[in-house]
Amino acid sequence: MEHLESDLQINCIRWFRLQYPRFDKLLFAVPNGGKRNAREALRLKDEGVVPGVSDLLFLFPNKLYNFLCIEMKINTTKQSDNQKIFEKEVKKVGGNYVICKTFFDFQKAINDHLKLSILT
């Protein structure tokens, strides 16, 4: 993950933890990217790492979706082919997948998802 993308994600997580502390264990990062040597990459693959998995998973259902996957992007970065495949698979099983390029995109995605909560 590019440094600026990492900063964006950190700010989004901080906001979420302050705004929704009761759900703080249900939103988490999937450290799927980054530079790794071949040995470590093979070990992670054997452990279950799947290319293209979104940066964040919010395992909280609402009236429309079973969960929310959030892919963080900045500027003009695009989804990889593996990310597009993952998005399709998420939608097949009733999840929502969003791409957030700004803090406000993230805030809206979370708030929209929680507005449809089945627990309120």
C-alpha positions as CSV (number, residue, x, y, z in Angstrom):
1,M,0.0,0.0,0.0
2,E,1.4,3.4,-1.0
3,H,2.3,5.7,2.0
4,L,-0.5,8.2,1.2
5,E,-3.1,5.4,1.0
6,S,-1.8,4.1,4.3
7,D,-2.3,7.5,5.9
8,L,-5.8,7.7,4.5
9,Q,-6.7,4.3,5.9
10,I,-5.2,5.1,9.3
11,N,-7.3,8.3,9.5
12,C,-10.4,6.4,8.5
13,I,-9.9,3.7,11.1
14,R,-9.2,6.3,13.9
15,W,-12.4,8.1,13.0
16,F,-14.4,4.8,13.0
17,R,-13.0,3.7,16.3
18,L,-14.0,7.0,17.9
19,Q,-17.4,7.2,16.2
20,Y,-18.5,3.6,16.6
21,P,-16.6,2.0,19.5
22,R,-19.1,-0.7,19.9
23,F,-18.2,-2.1,16.5
24,D,-14.5,-1.6,16.7
25,K,-13.7,-5.3,16.6
26,L,-15.8,-5.8,13.5
27,L,-13.9,-3.5,11.2
28,F,-10.4,-4.7,10.5
29,A,-7.5,-4.5,8.0
30,V,-6.4,-7.3,5.8
31,P,-2.6,-6.8,5.3
32,N,-2.6,-8.5,1.9
33,G,-0.3,-6.2,0.0
34,G,3.2,-4.9,0.4
35,K,6.6,-6.1,-0.7
36,R,7.7,-9.5,0.5
37,N,10.4,-11.9,-0.4
38,A,9.5,-15.1,-2.3
39,R,9.7,-17.3,0.8
40,E,7.4,-15.1,2.9
41,A,5.0,-14.7,0.0
42,L,4.7,-18.5,-0.4
43,R,4.2,-18.9,3.4
44,L,1.5,-16.3,3.4
45,K,-0.2,-17.9,0.4
46,D,-0.1,-21.3,2.2
47,E,-1.6,-19.6,5.2
48,G,-4.6,-18.4,3.1
49,V,-3.7,-15.0,1.7
50,V,-5.8,-14.4,-1.4
51,P,-4.7,-11.8,-3.9
52,G,-7.2,-9.0,-4.4
53,V,-8.9,-9.1,-1.0
54,S,-10.1,-5.6,0.0
55,D,-8.1,-3.5,2.5
56,L,-10.8,-3.4,5.1
57,L,-13.6,-5.8,6.1
58,F,-16.6,-4.7,8.2
59,L,-18.3,-7.9,9.4
60,F,-21.6,-6.3,10.2
61,P,-24.8,-7.1,8.4
62,N,-27.5,-4.6,7.4
63,K,-30.9,-5.0,5.6
64,L,-29.3,-5.3,2.2
65,Y,-25.8,-6.7,2.7
66,N,-24.2,-9.4,4.9
67,F,-21.0,-7.4,5.3
68,L,-19.0,-4.5,3.8
69,C,-15.6,-4.7,2.0
70,I,-13.7,-1.5,1.6
71,E,-10.9,-1.0,-0.9
72,M,-8.8,2.1,-0.2
73,K,-7.5,4.0,-3.3
74,I,-5.9,7.4,-3.7
75,N,-5.7,9.7,-6.7
76,T,-5.9,7.7,-9.9
77,T,-5.0,4.3,-8.7
78,K,-7.2,1.6,-10.2
79,Q,-8.3,-1.8,-9.0
80,S,-6.1,-4.7,-10.0
81,D,-7.6,-7.6,-11.9
82,N,-7.6,-9.7,-8.7
83,Q,-9.4,-6.9,-6.9
84,K,-12.1,-6.9,-9.6
85,I,-12.5,-10.6,-9.2
86,F,-12.8,-10.3,-5.4
87,E,-15.4,-7.6,-5.8
88,K,-17.5,-9.9,-8.0
89,E,-17.2,-12.8,-5.5
90,V,-18.2,-10.5,-2.6
91,K,-21.3,-9.4,-4.4
92,K,-22.3,-13.0,-5.3
93,V,-22.5,-13.9,-1.6
94,G,-24.5,-10.8,-0.5
95,G,-21.7,-8.5,0.5
96,N,-21.2,-4.9,-0.5
97,Y,-17.9,-3.6,-1.9
98,V,-17.0,0.0,-2.1
99,I,-13.9,1.9,-3.2
100,C,-13.0,4.8,-1.0
101,K,-10.6,7.5,-2.4
102,T,-11.2,10.1,0.4
103,F,-12.0,10.2,4.1
104,F,-15.5,11.4,3.1
105,D,-16.0,8.4,0.9
106,F,-15.2,6.2,3.8
107,Q,-17.4,8.1,6.2
108,K,-20.3,7.9,3.8
109,A,-19.8,4.2,3.1
110,I,-19.8,3.4,6.9
111,N,-22.7,5.7,7.7
112,D,-24.8,4.4,4.8
113,H,-24.1,0.8,5.8
114,L,-25.0,1.4,9.4
115,K,-28.2,3.4,8.5
116,L,-29.6,0.1,7.1
117,S,-28.7,-1.8,10.3
118,I,-31.0,-4.7,11.2
119,L,-30.0,-4.1,14.9
120,T,-31.4,-0.6,15.3
